[in-house]
Amino acid sequence: MQKIPERIGSKYRFIIIAAERAKQLQNNAKPKIKTRSTKPALIAMKELEEDLVSFEVLPPVEPSSQS
């Protein structure tokens, strides 16, 4: 891994997204890149670096104050 893609914004978000994608790959999702690696985490990080994984950042949910 060279550099966190600018559109992701933070290392933390990069790891969270890569982990979710790795779970998908472990559950037999088809990789979006050609690679000799069989490790889901490495494949997921490479897909993110190549901008092949879409994601959406949702706004935080305010807790409801029930008194």
GIMOQUI-V479920 format. One record per residue. RES is the residue in one small letter. PHI is phi as a letter, one per 40 degrees, with the letter a starting at -180 (none if undefined). PSI is psi in whole degrees, -180 to 180 (NA if undefined). Layout:
BEGIN
res & phi & psi
RES & PHI & PSI
RES & PHI & PSI
END
This chain:
BEGIN
res & phi & psi
m & none & 124
q & c & -56
k & a & 144
i & c & 127
p & d & 140
e & d & -35
r & c & -20
i & c & -43
g & g & -36
s & a & 156
k & c & -38
y & c & -48
r & c & -39
f & d & -46
i & c & -42
i & c & -46
i & c & -43
a & c & -39
a & c & -42
e & c & -41
r & c & -39
a & c & -39
k & c & -42
q & c & -43
l & c & -38
q & c & -28
n & c & 29
n & g & 23
a & c & 149
k & c & 129
p & c & 147
k & c & 1
i & b & 158
k & c & 126
t & a & 155
r & c & -13
s & c & 144
t & b & 4
k & c & 116
p & d & -38
a & c & -43
l & c & -41
i & c & -45
a & c & -44
m & c & -40
k & c & -42
e & c & -41
l & c & -43
e & c & -34
e & c & 9
d & g & 41
l & b & -4
v & b & 126
s & c & 150
f & a & 163
e & b & 132
v & c & 117
l & c & 149
p & c & 153
p & c & 147
v & c & 128
e & c & 132
p & c & 141
s & c & 135
s & b & 100
q & b & 114
s & b & NA
END
